[in-house]
Amino acid sequence: MSISVSVCIANYRQDQFLQEAIESIKMQTYPCEIHIYNDTEGVGSGEAFNRAIALSNADVVVLLCADDVFNDKHVISDIMACFEHIQEMGHVSRYYHQFVDGDRHPVRAWRGENIAELANNPSGLAFRRTAIQDKKLTNKMFVEAPVLVNDVIKDGWAYSILRYDTVAVRVHKSTARSKSYYAKMWTSSPVEEWAKLGWKTNDFTHLIQVKNYFTTKAVLIEIKNFIRVNIWNVFRIDFIFFSLVALLTPRLLLRILPEIYRASFGKWTTRQVMREK
C-alpha cells in the first residue's frame, strides 16, 4: 500500500528561484504534494520549515529550500521505497552537492556516512511523520536539521542514505549571508552544537564564513571551540591555515577567496554522483 508524501518548502525572499524548485518536484515520478511556507517575518530557517511541515498531513515529509532543486526524477520514489519497505524507517538522508548560481556544475559535495553531517543542509532530507510528530527543527544556526535527525535516531528509528546527489544546493548572495542575520540567529557556537551531536567537525572553512558574515570575535570563539572539542586540531595544518587566514585576511579580500576556490579547484575536482539505473 502506497503512503503519501509532501515536499515542504521554506521560502525566505527566494522568489526568483522558487519556480525552478517547484519544477524539479513536478518532474518526480512519485506523486507528491507541495507545501510552501513564505516567511515574511524572518523567523529563521528551522522555524520556517516547522511551519511548512505543519501545512501538510502526509505520511512522509521531504524538505527543500526554495533556492535548491532535485537532481533526478526518481528522488521521491527512491525515498518512498525506503519508507514503504521498512516500517521502522524514520529518516532518509542523501548525498548532495553545491553549485554556483548560473552554472550547474558541482563545486563542492557532501557524501559520507555521518548522518549529522549530511543534514548540514535541510534540502532533500525526508522524515516519517510519526517519527517527528513531537519534534521540531531548531533555530540554532547550522544545526537546524541535524538536531531533528539526532532526535529521531535517539528514539530508535532506522535511517537510510541515498548514495547519489539527490539535491543540488545553490550558492548565491542571500539574506542568510548578512551580519544582521547572523546577529539575530547566532545564539550559540555551531562548533559546540555539532559536538553535542557527536560530530567533531573538521570543516574549518566555517571560520571563513564566520569572519565574512559576522565578527572576528566570533572567529576567535570558534577557534577555541575547535580546539576544545578536539585538542589534536592544534596539530592539523588545515586548521592552522584556515585559522590564520580567517584572522589575518581583510574581509573585502576574504569574501573573494571562496568564489575563486569554487570557480577553480572546486569546479575542477567535484563531479556529480548520478543515480544508478
C-alpha positions in Angstrom: 0.0 0.0 0.0 1.4 3.4 -1.0 1.8 6.1 1.5 1.5 9.9 1.0 4.4 12.4 0.7 4.7 16.2 0.8 7.6 18.3 -0.3 7.8 21.1 2.3 9.5 24.3 1.1 10.7 27.1 3.2 10.9 30.3 1.2 12.5 33.5 2.6 13.0 36.1 -0.1 13.9 33.5 -2.7 11.0 34.0 -5.1 13.3 34.3 -8.1 14.4 30.6 -7.6 11.1 29.2 -6.3 9.6 28.1 -9.7 12.7 26.1 -10.5 12.4 24.2 -7.2 8.7 23.6 -8.0 9.5 22.3 -11.5 12.0 19.8 -10.1 9.3 18.5 -7.8 6.7 18.3 -10.6 9.1 16.1 -12.7 9.1 13.4 -10.0 7.7 10.0 -10.9 6.1 9.5 -7.5 3.0 11.7 -6.9 3.6 14.2 -4.1 2.0 17.3 -2.6 3.8 20.6 -2.4 3.5 22.9 0.6 5.3 26.3 0.7 5.7 28.5 3.7 6.5 32.0 2.6 8.5 33.5 5.5 7.8 37.2 5.5 9.0 37.8 9.1 12.4 36.3 9.0 11.6 33.6 11.6 14.7 31.6 10.9 15.3 28.5 8.7 14.4 25.9 11.3 11.1 27.6 12.3 10.2 28.3 8.7 10.5 24.5 7.9 8.5 23.7 11.0 5.7 25.9 9.7 5.9 24.4 6.2 5.7 20.9 7.8 2.6 22.0 9.7 0.8 22.7 6.5 1.0 19.0 5.5 -0.8 15.9 6.7 1.2 13.5 4.5 2.8 10.3 5.9 6.2 11.5 4.8 7.7 15.0 4.6 10.6 15.9 2.4 12.4 19.3 3.0 13.5 21.6 0.2 14.9 25.1 0.4 13.3 27.4 -2.1 16.6 28.0 -4.0 17.5 24.4 -4.4 16.4 21.6 -6.8 16.1 17.9 -7.1 18.6 16.4 -9.5 16.7 13.3 -10.7 13.1 12.5 -11.4 13.3 9.4 -9.2 14.4 11.1 -6.0 11.0 10.9 -4.3 10.3 7.4 -5.5 13.7 6.2 -4.1 12.9 8.0 -0.8 9.4 6.4 -0.6 10.8 2.9 -1.3 12.8 3.1 1.9 9.8 4.1 4.0 7.4 1.6 2.3 9.8 -1.4 2.7 10.9 -0.8 6.3 8.2 0.2 8.8 10.8 1.3 11.3 12.4 3.8 8.9 12.2 7.2 10.4 14.6 9.2 8.3 16.1 9.1 4.8 19.2 11.2 4.1 21.2 11.6 0.9 24.3 12.9 -0.8 24.2 16.4 -2.2 26.4 19.0 -4.0 26.6 22.7 -4.3 26.6 24.8 -7.5 27.1 28.4 -8.1 24.0 30.3 -9.4 24.2 30.5 -13.2 26.4 27.4 -13.6 25.0 23.9 -12.7 28.5 22.3 -12.5 29.1 21.0 -8.9 31.7 22.9 -6.9 31.5 21.1 -3.5 29.8 17.9 -2.3 28.8 16.2 0.9 29.0 12.4 0.8 29.7 10.0 3.6 28.2 8.0 6.4 28.0 10.7 9.1 24.2 11.2 9.3 24.5 14.5 11.2 27.0 16.0 8.7 24.8 15.0 5.8 22.0 17.0 7.5 24.0 20.3 7.5 21.7 21.4 4.7 18.0 20.5 5.0 17.2 20.1 1.3 16.4 16.5 0.4 16.0 15.2 3.9 12.9 13.0 4.5 11.1 12.0 7.7 8.2 9.8 8.6 5.6 11.9 10.2 5.1 9.6 13.2 8.9 9.9 13.9 8.7 13.7 14.2 5.2 14.3 15.5 6.5 15.6 18.8 9.8 17.1 17.4 10.9 20.2 15.6 13.8 21.7 13.8 15.8 24.0 16.0 16.6 27.6 15.0 20.2 27.3 16.0 22.4 28.2 13.1 23.9 25.4 11.0 22.3 22.6 13.1 18.7 23.3 12.3 18.1 19.8 10.7 20.9 17.8 12.4 19.2 18.2 15.8 16.0 16.8 14.4 17.8 13.9 12.8 19.6 13.2 16.0 16.3 13.2 18.0 14.7 10.8 15.5 17.6 8.3 15.7 17.8 8.6 19.5 14.2 7.4 19.6 15.2 4.2 17.9 14.0 4.8 14.4 16.0 3.4 11.5 17.6 5.6 8.8 19.0 5.1 5.3 21.1 7.1 2.9 20.5 7.6 -0.8 24.1 7.4 -2.2 23.8 9.7 -5.1 23.4 13.5 -5.3 19.7 13.8 -5.0 19.8 17.6 -4.5 21.7 20.5 -6.0 22.2 23.3 -3.4 22.5 26.8 -4.9 25.3 29.1 -3.8 24.3 32.8 -4.2 24.1 36.1 -2.4 21.3 35.5 0.0 19.7 37.1 3.1 21.4 34.5 5.2 24.8 35.9 4.4 24.5 39.2 6.3 25.8 40.4 9.6 22.3 41.4 10.7 21.0 37.8 10.1 23.9 36.3 12.0 23.4 38.8 14.8 19.8 37.7 15.1 20.2 33.9 14.7 23.6 33.3 16.4 22.6 32.1 19.8 25.3 29.5 20.4 28.5 28.2 19.0 27.9 26.0 15.9 31.1 24.0 16.7 29.8 23.3 20.2 26.3 22.4 18.9 27.9 20.0 16.4 30.0 18.4 19.2 26.8 17.8 21.2 25.5 15.7 18.3 28.7 13.6 18.3 30.1 15.4 15.2 33.6 16.8 15.8 33.6 18.6 12.6 36.8 19.3 10.7 35.2 21.7 8.3 37.4 24.6 9.2 36.1 26.7 6.3 33.4 27.5 8.8 35.9 30.1 10.2 36.0 31.9 6.8 32.2 32.1 6.7 32.0 33.4 10.3 34.6 36.1 9.5 33.0 37.1 6.3 29.5 37.5 7.6 29.8 38.0 11.4 32.6 39.2 13.7 36.3 38.5 14.3 35.4 37.9 18.0 33.1 35.0 16.9 36.0 33.6 14.8 38.2 33.6 17.9 35.5 31.8 19.9 35.1 29.2 17.2 38.8 28.6 17.0 38.9 28.0 20.8 35.9 25.6 20.5 37.5 23.7 17.7 40.5 23.1 20.0 38.3 22.3 23.0 36.3 19.6 21.2 39.4 18.1 19.7 42.8 19.1 21.1 44.5 17.4 18.2 43.3 20.1 15.9 46.2 22.3 17.0 48.5 20.0 15.1 46.4 20.0 11.9 47.9 22.1 9.0 44.4 22.8 7.6 43.2 24.0 11.0 46.2 26.3 11.4 45.8 27.6 7.8 42.1 28.4 8.0 42.5 30.0 11.4 45.3 32.3 10.3 43.5 33.2 7.0 40.3 34.0 8.9 42.1 36.2 11.4 44.6 38.0 9.2 42.9 38.4 5.9 40.9 41.7 5.4 37.2 41.0 5.0 37.0 42.5 1.5 39.6 40.1 0.2 38.4 37.2 2.2 34.9 37.4 0.6 36.5 36.9 -2.8 38.6 33.8 -1.9 35.6 31.3 -1.7 34.4 32.5 -5.1 37.9 31.9 -6.6 38.0 28.4 -5.0 34.7 27.4 -6.3 35.5 28.6 -9.9 38.8 26.8 -10.0 39.7 23.9 -7.7 36.1 23.2 -6.6 34.8 23.0 -10.1 37.8 21.0 -11.4 37.6 18.4 -8.7 33.9 17.9 -8.0 31.7 15.6 -10.1 28.1 14.8 -9.7 27.3 11.3 -8.3 24.5 10.1 -10.5 21.7 7.7 -9.7 22.4 4.1 -10.8 20.0 3.0 -13.5 
